[in-house]
């Protein structure tokens, strides 16, 4: 899980890159869940929360 203290110091390009990687990871986990089942279903929830945190920081930086 990502911490807000760490995320705030990242630049916008790093935020966007991390958002894209987490989105693709969520997609992959969902596909695994449908096809064969997964051991850690909580990873979807954790990644979605991290994506929301990243979007929050990205929006705050773009407003300034």
VONUBA-296429 format. One record per residue: residue number from 1; residue in three letters; x, y, z of N, C-alpha, C in turn. Coordinates in Angstrom, 2 decimals, always signed. Each point is the difference from the previous one (the first is absolute). Example, Ala and Ser with C-alpha at 12.3 -4.5 7.8 and 13.67 -1.06 7.14 Angstrom:
REM VONUBA-296429
    i   aa      n.X      n.Y      n.Z     ca.X     ca.Y     ca.Z      c.X      c.Y      c.Z
    1  ALA   +13.19    -5.69    +7.80    -0.89    +1.19    +0.00    +0.90    +1.20    +0.00
    2  SER    -0.35    +1.05    -0.72    +0.82    +1.19    +0.06    -0.77    +1.09    +0.73
END
This chain:
REM VONUBA-296429
    i   aa      n.X      n.Y      n.Z     ca.X     ca.Y     ca.Z      c.X      c.Y      c.Z
    1  UNK    +0.83    -1.17    +0.00    -0.83    +1.17    +0.00    +0.89    +1.24    +0.00
    2  UNK    -0.41    +0.97    -0.77    +0.77    +1.24    -0.11    -0.37    +0.97    +1.11
    3  UNK    +0.97    +0.73    +0.47    -0.21    +1.01    +1.05    -0.11    +1.38    -0.63
    4  UNK    -0.86    +0.83    +0.56    -0.19    +1.35    -0.54    +1.29    +0.81    +0.09
    5  UNK    +0.80    -0.22    +1.04    +1.25    +0.74    +0.14    +0.92    -0.26    -1.19
    6  UNK    +0.03    -1.23    -0.48    +0.85    -0.35    -1.14    -0.56    +0.57    -1.30
    7  UNK    -1.31    -0.11    -0.17    -0.64    +0.38    -1.26    +0.11    +1.50    -0.26
    8  UNK    -0.11    +0.80    +1.03    +0.00    +1.45    -0.17    +1.29    +0.49    -0.62
    9  UNK    +1.09    -0.67    +0.26    +1.29    +0.44    -0.52    +0.23    -0.40    -1.46
   10  UNK    -0.83    -0.86    -0.56    +0.16    -0.44    -1.40    -0.44    +1.09    -0.96
   11  UNK    +0.58    +0.01    -1.20    -0.44    +0.93    -1.03    -1.19    -0.59    -0.76
   12  UNK    -0.62    +0.80    -0.86    -1.22    -0.42    -0.68    +0.22    -1.19    -0.93
   13  UNK    +1.13    -0.05    -0.66    +0.28    -1.13    -0.90    +0.09    -1.31    +0.76
   14  UNK    +0.62    +0.04    +1.16    +0.11    -1.21    +0.83    -1.37    -0.44    +0.51
   15  UNK    -0.84    +0.97    +0.36    -1.35    -0.32    +0.45    -0.81    -0.69    -1.09
   16  UNK    +0.04    +0.57    -1.20    -0.75    -0.56    -1.12    +0.52    -1.40    -0.34
   17  UNK    +1.30    -0.17    +0.02    +0.57    -1.32    -0.31    -0.43    -1.04    +1.03
   18  UNK    +0.00    +0.38    +1.26    -0.41    -0.94    +1.05    -1.49    -0.33    -0.09
   19  UNK    -0.81    +0.99    -0.36    -1.44    -0.23    -0.18    -0.21    -1.03    -1.11
   20  UNK    +0.68    +0.18    -1.11    -0.16    -0.93    -1.11    +0.45    -1.42    +0.36
   21  UNK    +1.10    -0.10    +0.74    +0.47    -1.34    +0.38    -0.96    -0.67    +0.97
   22  UNK    -0.57    +0.77    +0.93    -0.95    -0.57    +0.94    -1.30    -0.41    -0.69
   23  UNK    -0.44    +0.80    -0.98    -1.20    -0.36    -0.75    +0.20    -1.30    -0.76
   24  UNK    +1.16    -0.16    -0.61    +0.25    -1.24    -0.73    +0.11    -1.19    +0.95
   25  UNK    +0.54    +0.24    +1.19    +0.10    -1.07    +1.00    -1.39    -0.41    +0.49
   26  UNK    -0.90    +0.97    +0.20    -1.37    -0.30    +0.40    -0.69    -0.83    -1.08
   27  UNK    +0.20    +0.38    -1.25    -0.58    -0.75    -1.11    +0.51    -1.44    -0.02
   28  UNK    +1.30    -0.16    +0.17    +0.60    -1.34    +0.00    -0.55    -0.85    +1.15
   29  UNK    -0.11    +0.60    +1.17    -0.51    -0.73    +1.15    -1.45    -0.41    -0.22
   30  UNK    -0.79    +0.91    -0.58    -1.40    -0.35    -0.29    -0.10    -1.15    -0.98
   31  UNK    +0.85    +0.00    -1.02    -0.03    -1.10    -0.97    +0.39    -1.32    +0.66
   32  UNK    +0.99    +0.04    +0.89    +0.40    -1.21    +0.71    -1.14    -0.49    +0.91
   33  UNK    -0.70    +0.94    +0.60    -1.10    -0.34    +0.89    -1.10    -0.74    -0.76
   34  UNK    -0.30    +0.46    -1.20    -1.06    -0.61    -0.80    +0.43    -1.36    -0.53
   35  UNK    +1.22    -0.11    -0.46    +0.43    -1.24    -0.65    +0.40    -1.10    +0.96
   36  UNK    +0.85    +0.32    +0.97    +0.52    -1.08    +0.83    -0.11    +0.24    +1.50
   37  UNK    -0.39    +1.17    +0.39    -0.03    +0.32    +1.42    +1.34    +0.57    +0.44
   38  UNK    -0.03    +0.79    +1.05    +1.23    +0.62    +0.48    +0.14    -0.23    +1.50
   39  UNK    +1.22    +0.06    +0.46    +0.29    -0.21    +1.41    -0.25    +1.25    +0.84
   40  UNK    +0.22    +1.16    -0.59    -0.10    +1.25    +0.76    -1.03    +0.94    -0.64
   41  UNK    -1.28    -0.23    +0.23    -1.02    +0.86    -0.62    +0.01    +1.42    +0.55
   42  UNK    +0.60    +0.22    +1.15    +0.05    +1.34    +0.58    +0.91    +0.94    -0.80
   43  UNK    +0.85    -0.54    -0.87    +0.89    +0.84    -0.79    -0.77    +0.93    -0.93
   44  UNK    -1.17    -0.42    -0.48    -0.83    +0.86    -0.86    -0.40    +1.24    +0.78
   45  UNK    -0.50    -0.21    +1.21    -0.45    +1.11    +0.84    +1.16    +0.93    +0.35
   46  UNK    +1.14    -0.57    +0.36    +1.17    +0.81    +0.35    +0.47    +0.84    -1.19
   47  UNK    +0.04    -0.61    -1.18    +0.44    +0.73    -1.18    -0.97    +1.11    -0.37
   48  UNK    -1.29    -0.25    +0.14    -0.98    +1.04    -0.30    +0.13    +1.18    +0.96
   49  UNK    +0.30    -0.29    +1.25    +0.21    +1.08    +0.97    +1.26    +0.80    -0.34
   50  UNK    +1.05    -0.70    -0.42    +1.23    +0.69    -0.40    -0.24    +0.88    -1.21
   51  UNK    -0.79    -0.48    -0.95    -0.33    +0.79    -1.19    -0.74    +1.27    +0.42
   52  UNK    -0.94    -0.13    +0.92    -0.74    +1.17    +0.48    +0.94    +1.00    +0.69
   53  UNK    +0.94    -0.50    +0.78    +0.97    +0.89    +0.65    +0.84    +0.74    -1.03
   54  UNK    +0.44    -0.72    -1.02    +0.81    +0.62    -1.04    -0.78    +1.06    -0.77
   55  UNK    -1.27    -0.28    -0.31    -0.82    +0.99    -0.68    -0.22    +1.23    +0.87
   56  UNK    -0.16    -0.18    +1.30    -0.18    +1.11    +0.91    +1.22    +0.92    -0.02
   57  UNK    +1.17    -0.58    +0.10    +1.23    +0.80    -0.01    +0.19    +0.66    -1.36
   58  UNK    -0.30    -0.72    -1.07    +0.15    +0.54    -1.35    -0.92    +1.21    -0.20
   59  UNK    -1.24    -0.11    +0.47    -0.94    +1.12    -0.12    +0.43    +1.19    +0.84
   60  UNK    +0.54    -0.24    +1.19    +0.48    +1.11    +0.82    +1.17    +0.71    -0.66
   61  UNK    +0.88    -0.76    -0.63    +1.15    +0.62    -0.67    -0.41    +0.77    -1.23
   62  UNK    -1.00    -0.48    -0.73    -0.42    +0.69    -1.22    -0.77    +1.27    +0.31
   63  UNK    -0.61    +0.10    +1.16    -0.72    +1.21    +0.40    +0.93    +1.14    +0.34
   64  UNK    +1.20    -0.30    +0.45    +0.93    +1.04    +0.43    +0.62    +0.73    -1.14
END
